[in-house]
């Protein structure tokens, strides 16, 4: 199923609004939805001043924005197709070094 022009505009408008109100880095990188099927989501992000580093390759942060958008839109499309009220819950895990033990000291023990 290829997207029509109206559907593509609707998805890109939602992406623009979400980037402007929720995640500013998405708005800054300006990704565009090209196609959405049941198997894949195609996202286009230009390699310009905003996303290019000094070696003329894409910043890792811009690549991560693209990956997050593809997975997020895949989940959003599945949720909308199910016609159920689904509230996604995200769990963020932080690994902290507590006390005297540090990760490098665990790997490199002096004898």
C-alpha positions in Angstrom: 0.0 0.0 0.0 1.7 3.2 -1.1 0.7 6.4 0.5 -1.4 8.9 -1.4 -0.4 12.6 -1.4 -3.1 13.4 1.2 -2.0 10.6 3.6 1.7 11.6 3.2 0.8 15.2 4.0 -1.2 14.1 7.0 1.6 12.0 8.4 4.2 14.7 7.8 2.0 17.3 9.4 1.6 15.1 12.5 5.4 14.6 12.5 6.0 18.3 12.2 3.5 19.0 15.1 5.0 16.3 17.3 8.5 17.6 16.7 7.5 21.2 17.4 5.5 20.4 20.6 7.2 17.3 22.1 10.7 16.5 20.8 12.5 19.6 19.4 15.4 17.5 17.9 12.9 15.9 15.6 11.7 19.3 14.4 15.3 20.5 14.1 16.4 17.6 11.8 13.2 17.9 9.7 12.6 14.2 8.7 9.9 13.5 6.2 7.7 10.4 5.8 8.1 8.9 2.3 6.1 5.7 2.5 4.4 3.5 5.1 3.5 -0.1 4.5 2.8 -3.0 6.8 6.4 -4.2 6.5 8.3 -0.9 6.5 8.4 2.8 7.1 10.5 4.9 4.8 11.8 8.1 6.3 13.9 10.8 4.5 16.2 13.1 6.2 18.4 15.5 4.2 22.2 15.6 4.8 22.5 19.4 5.3 24.0 21.9 7.8 21.7 20.6 10.6 22.6 16.9 10.3 26.1 16.9 8.8 29.3 16.9 10.9 32.8 18.1 10.0 33.6 14.8 8.1 30.5 15.3 5.9 28.7 12.4 7.4 25.5 12.3 9.5 25.6 12.9 13.2 24.8 9.9 15.3 22.1 11.9 17.0 20.4 12.5 13.7 20.6 8.8 12.8 19.1 7.9 16.2 16.2 10.4 15.5 15.5 8.6 12.3 15.6 5.2 13.9 13.3 6.3 16.7 10.9 7.9 14.2 10.7 4.7 12.2 10.0 2.5 15.2 7.6 5.0 16.7 5.6 5.4 13.4 5.4 1.6 13.0 3.9 1.3 16.5 1.6 4.2 15.9 0.3 2.7 12.7 -0.4 -0.6 14.4 -2.2 1.1 17.3 -4.4 3.1 14.9 -5.2 0.0 12.8 -6.3 -1.9 16.0 -8.9 0.8 16.7 -8.3 0.3 20.5 -7.4 2.9 23.0 -3.7 2.1 23.7 -1.5 4.1 26.0 2.2 3.3 25.4 4.2 3.2 28.6 8.0 3.7 28.3 10.5 2.5 30.8 13.8 4.2 31.1 16.6 2.4 32.8 19.7 4.0 34.2 22.7 2.0 35.3 24.4 3.8 38.2 27.7 3.1 39.8 27.1 3.1 43.5 29.9 3.2 46.1 33.5 2.4 45.4 33.0 0.0 42.6 33.3 1.5 39.1 32.7 -0.4 35.8 36.4 -0.1 34.7 37.7 -1.3 38.1 35.6 -4.4 37.7 37.1 -5.3 34.3 40.8 -4.3 35.0 41.8 -5.7 38.4 45.3 -5.1 39.5 47.1 -8.2 41.0 
